[in-house]
Amino acid sequence: MPAISNAQRRANRKRAAAVVYPPGGPSISVIVPAKNEEQNLPLLIERLFSVLRELDRPFDVIVVNDGSTDGSLQVLRELVVSLPELRVIDLARNYGQTAAMMAGFDHSRGDIIVPIDADLQNDPADIPKLLAKLDEGYVVSGWRKDRSDAAIQRNLVSRVANSLISWLSGVHLHDYGCTLKAYRRTVIGEVRLYGEMHRFVPIYAAWYGARITELPVSHSPRLHGTSHYGLERILKVVLDLMVVRFLDRWIGKPIYVFGSFGALWFLIGAISATYMIYLKIFAHLSMILTPLPLLVVTCIMMGVMSILVGLVAEIVVRTYFESQGKRIYHARELINLDVPSSRQLD
C-alpha cells in the first residue's frame, strides 16, 4: 500500500471533524479488537460499513490494534483516509483482548456498543438482528450455534467452559466466548474489565438488572492468519470466574468469606484437639507421638490469619467504595425522589 502523505492526513482529519453526530455521540459504536489481522481487516471494514450504512443510523467503528507485528496498523492508516467514521487506537504493546476491548469502550461515543472479532469469523450481517432484539429491551449475546472450529480443542472445551460459567454465575448462555454482542451504554458504562473478563460482560449486565438473551449468529472458518487462543485459556477462564463470583456475592462483605474459612480452621483444630485428648486419656498414647499437636497449632494459626485477612479486606473494601464515591447498590430508576446533587447516584 502507498504511504499516506501529510496532506492526506490533514484532509482526513477535516472530514472526520465534519461528521455530525447527535447529542451524546453516534448511535452505534462498533468495537474491533485486532492483532495481526492484516489480511482480514480490509474485507471486514468493507462488510461492516456496508451493513452499518444500510441501517441509516449514525455510527463509528473503533479498531483497537493490540500490538500487531504485521502490517495491520498500516492497513488501518490507509483505510482511515477514506472512512472518517473509522477510528483507530494503536496500543503500545499486546495487552490482550480484554484490555483492547476496554480501550474501545473507553473511547466509544455510541449509545449502543457492538463488539466484533477482526478475524471474519463473525458476520457483520448479523448486527441488524442483534440491534432489533436490543430495541426490545435486552442485552443481546451472539450464539455460534454451528461453529466452524476444531471439534475438541475449541468446541468441546468451549461447551464445558460455558456450562461451568452458566452454573456458577446463574446467567445461562450457550456461548460466552462469542465476541459479537450488543449492549446499551447505560448498562455497561461503569463496567471495568481486567484479566480475560471480556466474555463475562453479560454477567456484569445482569448485575445491573439487564435482561440477557441469545441469538444464533453465523460463524465462518478463519480465512487468514491463526487463532490467538489455545487450551491454556481454560485456567484463565476458571480463575477469572472465581473473581467474578467473588465480586458478585461478597464484594461488600469479604469478612463472611475469610471468616468462614477461619471458622472452618478452628473447627478442624477443635476436632483434632478433642481426638488428641481422647488418645491421651483412653489410649494412653503420648501426644508427641502423633502429628496432632502440630495440626492443632497450625489450624489455630490459620484461623486467626483468615479472620485478620477478612478484617483487612473490610477496610480495603470501605476505602474502595468511599474514596471513589461508589455505592454497594445500583438503582435502575428514581421515581418521585429528589436527591441533592452531592449525593447523586454514580
C-alpha positions, 0 to 999 in steps of 0.5 A: 500500500502507498504511504499516506502523505501529510496532506492526506492526513490533514484532509482526513482529519477535516472530514472526520471533524465534519461528521455530525453526530447527535447529542451524546455521540453516534448511535452505534459504536462498533468495537474491533479488537485486532492483532495481526489481522492484516489480511482480514481487516480490509474485507471486514471494514468493507462488510461492516460499513456496508451493513452499518450504512444500510441501517441509516443510523449514525455510527463509528467503528473503533479498531483497537490494534493490540500490538500487531507485528504485521502490517495491520496498523498500516492497513488501518492508516490507509483505510482511515483516509477514506472512512472518517467514521473509522477510528483507530487506537494503536496500543503500545504493546499486546495487552490482550483482548480484554484490555483492547476491548476496554480501550474501545469502550473507553473511547466509544461515543455510541449509545449502543456498543457492538463488539466484533472479532477482526478475524471474519469469523463473525458476520457483520450481517448479523448486527441488524438482528442483534440491534432489533432484539436490543430495541426490545429491551435486552442485552443481546449475546451472539450464539455460534450455534454451528461453529466452524472450529476444531471439534475438541480443542475449541468446541468441546472445551468451549461447551464445558467452559460455558456450562461451568460459567452458566452454573456458577454465575446463574446467567445461562448462555450457550456461548460466552466466548462469542465476541459479537454482542450488543449492549446499551451504554447505560448498562455497561458504562461503569463496567471495568474489565481486567484479566480475560473478563471480556466474555463475562460482560453479560454477567456484569449486565445482569448485575445491573438488572439487564435482561440477557438473551441469545441469538444464533449468529453465523460463524465462518472458518478463519480465512487468514492468519491463526487463532490467538487462543489455545487450551491454556485459556481454560485456567484463565477462564476458571480463575477469572470466574472465581473473581467474578463470583467473588465480586458478585456475592461478597464484594461488600462483605469479604469478612463472611468469606475469610471468616468462614474459612477461619471458622472452618480452621478452628473447627478442624483444630477443635476436632483434632484437639478433642481426638488428641485428648481422647488418645491421651486419656483412653489410649494412653498414647503420648501426644508427641507421638502423633502429628496432632499437636502440630495440626492443632497449632497450625489450624489455630494459626490459620484461623486467626490469619483468615479472620485478620485477612477478612478484617483487612479486606473490610477496610480495603473494601470501605476505602474502595467504595468511599474514596471513589464515591461508589455505592454497594447498590445500583438503582435502575430508576428514581421515581418521585425522589429528589436527591441533592446533587452531592449525593447523586447516584454514580 
